Amino acid sequence: MLQPTLKTLFDYQTLSREEARQILVNIAGEVYSKSEVVAFLSVFMMRPVTVEELSGFRDALLELRLPIDLSDFDTIDLCGTGGDGKNTFNISTLASFVTAGAGVKVAKHGNYGVSSGCGSSNMLEYLGYKFTTDNDLLKRQLDEAGICFLHAPLFHPAMKAVAPIRRELGIKTFFNMLGPMVNPSNPGSQLVGVFDLELARIYQYIYQQGDKRFAIIHSIDGYDEVSLTAPFKVITQSGERLMTHADLNMKPNTPESISGGHEVDEAAKIFTKVLSGKGTEPQNNVVIANAGLAINCIQPEKSLDDCLDMARESLLSGSAEKVLKKLLEIN
């Protein structure tokens, strides 16, 4: 029964890390009724999740995950929380292919869109990728294509249990916040986009407890990626910077110039156009900016300018497009 916990939460109290862990384990085991789970999720739509609560939820998902071993490779994940409501095209998924095209191994964790029409899983599935948990196949994809894709519901039974509820609600829940933190392969580096500064601080606190190289990015007008529509924060283990488009030697973008992710077929047209090097300047720049920051996260010895050049070369030379073709071949 979840009622006593709900009463505690409705009295403006918070959960300990262990309480949060146990509740999520129970949700995964479908111990509670659907209405109890909806009420529980609703609490965190009305107030921020605490560090302890988010850490506990993460503990549960990592404990329950289907294990996968990609430790032969030094990998990075590029994953936004989603939930920013901005309806951009699939920037972080494109940036993942561009990063792989620059010679960096990418273990991309993703899911179907909840608050947007087309998440990374929708896109990969539309393009013909078959989701898998086969460790050897995923290693082969990483080795030969430079990227593999980990479809969250296959690796996280807890996410699977609440997927229908999340879809019905259609608004962001703390599961959006957890997505980037629970990549089942535990990559050594992570570029995380978050939709608000408060969450960026929570992520910073949690990531500083571990040994992962990380870059947390947040555009101050609310995007969970570098949008080039406003200044953006970049938080790493060595500090934080407020940056602008000028720091990347790029022009500013308008929200309209990077929109277009509502329907899967529309988003896929933009995706394939950009990946083939025929994107508009704003579309190319936003992908290059995010990929450049990812390369800089895993290879901090390089200058950001060099990393942006590597990303640009990957996109415009066709290397990133070759990564997708190779991935679909090995599928």
N, C-alpha and C positions, 0 to 999 in steps of 0.2 A: 504493500500500500504506500502510495506516494503522498497521501493527504497530510500527514503530520509535517513532512518536509515542505509541502506547498504552504501550509499555514505559517511556518517559520519564515519562508521567503516573502509571503504577503505581509508579514510584520517587519519588513525592511531589514531582515537579517541575511547574512551571507553563509555560504557553505565552506567547510574546510576542504583542503585538497583531497583528503581521503573520502569525505562524503561525496564530493563531486565525482570522484573516480567510481565509487560504488554505484551511484545512481546511473551513470552512463553504462556500466556493465549490465545493470538490470534492464535498462532500455534496450540494449542489444539483445538481451535474452527474452525480450517481449514480456517482461514480468508485469508491466503496468498497462492500463487501458489506454486507448488512443487519446481519450479526452484528458487523461492525466498528463500524458506526454505533451499535448498541445498547451495545457496550462503551464507546464514546466518551461517549455520553450518561450512562452509569452512573457515570463518574468524577465528574461534577458533581452527582450525587445523594448522593455520599459526602463531598464537600468543597465549600466555597463557591467560586463562580467569582470570579476576581480582576477588578479594574478593567480591566487590560490585556486579559484574555480577553473580557470582555463588550463592551469597546469594539471589539475585532477582529471579534467575531461581528456586532455592529451594523453596522460598516463593510461587511461582506460583504452583508448583507441590503439595505442602502441602495444599494449598488453594483448589485445584481442586480434591484432592484425595477422594476416597470413604472411609469414616471414618470406623475405626474398633477399638473396645474397648477390649484390653487384659490387662487392668490395674489391674485385680485381681492377676496378676502374676508379679514377678520381672524377666524380660526377658533380654536376650542379643541377638544381631544380629551379625553374622560373615559374612562380605560381603566385597569382594574386588572390586575395580573399574573395574577390567578387563582391557583390552587394553594394557597389557604388551607384547603381541605378543610372549609369551614364550611357549605356547602350553603344559602346565603342565596337569596332570590329575586333577580331581576335588578336590583339596586339601581343600578349605574352606568349601565345602559342606560336605565332609567327617569329617572335624574337627567339624562341627556343630553337627553331630550325636554323635561324641565322647564326645563333651561337654555335650550334653543332657544325654548321658549314664553315665556321672559323677554326675548327679543329678541337673544340671543347666537347667533352662527353656530357650529354644531357640525359638525366633520368626524370622525365616530366611526369608529374602527378597531376591528375585532372579528373573532372567530373562533368556531368551534364549541367547545363545552365539552370539555375534556380531563379535568380533575380534578373537574368538576362535570357534572351531567346536562344542563344547559341554558346554553350560552354565549350571547353577544349574537347571534351568527349564527343559532343554532338558533331564538331567539325571533323575530328579524326575518323569517326564512324562514317560520316557522309563521304569522305574522300576514299573510303574503302579499307580502312585499317580494322583488323580484327583484334579485339581486346583479348589479352591472354595473361595467365599467371604462370606460364611455363618458364622456369628460371633459365633453362638453357637457351630457349628462343629469345628471351629478353636480352641475355648476354650477347647472343649473336647479333641482334639488332644494334646493340650498343657498339660492338666491335666493328661491324661492317658499315653501318649507316651513321654511327656517331650519336644516335638517340634511341631511346625506347620510351614507351608510354605506359604508365601504370594507372589503369582506370579504377578510381577510388572504391566504388562499391564492390569490386571483386576482391579487394584486399582488406576491406573494412566492413565486416558483417554489421557492426554497430551503425554505420552510415546507411547500409541497406535497409535496416529495420525502420529508419525514420524517413527514408527517401519519399514514400508516398505522402507523408504528412508535410514534409518540406515543400513538395510540389504543390500541394493544395493551398498551403499558406502563401507561397509565392513571394515571400519577403525574407530578408536576410535573418539568419539565426546565428547562434554561436558556432554552428557547424561551418559556416563560411569562414569564421576566424580560425578554425582548427585545420582546415584543408592543407594549407602550406606547411603546417607543423608536423604532419603525420605521414609524410612520404614513407612508404613501407620499406624502401631501400636505404633509408637514412643517409642521404648524400652528404659529402663532406662540405659542400657549399650550397648556399641558398640565396636567391634573390626573391624577396617577398614584397609584394605590393599590398598596401593596406588602405582602407577607405576613410580612416580618420586618425588624427594625431594621437588621440588617447590610446587607441589600439596599437599604434606604432610604439608608444612608450611601454605598453604591456609586453609586446613582442621583444623589445630591446632588453627588458629585464629578464625575460625567460631565456632568450638566446645567449645572453652574457653568462648564464650559468653553465653553458656547455662549451664544447671546443670547435663548433662549426664556424666556418667563415660565413659571414652573413652581410647582406645589404638590405635594409628595410627602406622601401621608397613610398612616398606619399605626396601627391600633388595637392597643394593647399586649397585648391578649389574642389577637392573631393574625389579625384580619380585615384584608383588603386594601382596606378602605374605612372611612369613619367609621360605625361600627356603633351607637354610643351605648350599648354594653354595657360599656365600660371607657374610661379616659382614652385619648386618641389624640394622636399626634405630627403636627404640620403643619410641614413644612420648605419654605421658599421661598428665593428669592435673597437676601432681606433677613434671614434668620435662621430660628430654629425655636422652636416653642412646644409645650408639653404642655398640652392642653386637655381639658375634660370636658363632659358634657352641659349642665352649669349655665352654661358660657360661651356656649352657644347658646340659653339659656332654654328648654331642653327637659328632659323627664323621661328617666331612664335606661331602656334597653331590656333585655329578657332575650334570650338566644340564640333561644329558642323563638318569640319574637314576630316575628322577621325571617327565619325559616327558610322553606323551601318551594320549592326550585329543582331538585328531583331529576329529575322527569319533565317533559318539555316542556309537555304539556297542563296539568299542575298549575301549573307556573310561569307559563304564559300566562294562566290564570284570575286569578292574583294580579296579574300585570302589568296586565291590562285593568281589573281592579277598582280598583287604585291609581290608574291613569292617568285613570280616569273620576271621581276624587275620592271614591271610596267605600272607600278603604283604612282600616285601623285607625290609631289615633294613632301607635303605634310604626312602622308601615310608612310612613306619610306623613312622619313626622319624619326617618327615616333617609334618605329620598329628598331631602327639602328640605335636610337638612344637607349632603349631598354636592353637590347642585346649587348651594347658596349659596356653598360654598367654591370651586366652579368659576367662578361669576360673579365672585367676589372676586379670583380669580387673573387673569382677563382684564381686569377693571376695578378695579385696586387702589386707584384714587382714591376708590372708594365704601367706606363702612364695612361690616364683615361683617354687622351687623344689617340694614342696608339690602339687602344681597345676599340674606340669608335671607328678608326680606320679599318681594323680587322672586320668589324661588323658590316661596314659599308661594302667592303670588298666581297664578303661572303654573299650579301644580297644581290649586288649589281653584277657580279661575275657569273651568277648561276649556281654557285656552290650550295647555297641553302636549298634551292629547288632540287638539286641532285640528291640531297639528304632525304627529302620526302619520297622521291622516286625509289631510292634504294630501300627505304623503310617499307614501302608498300610491296616491293619485290620479295623481301624476306618474310613478309607477313604470313 
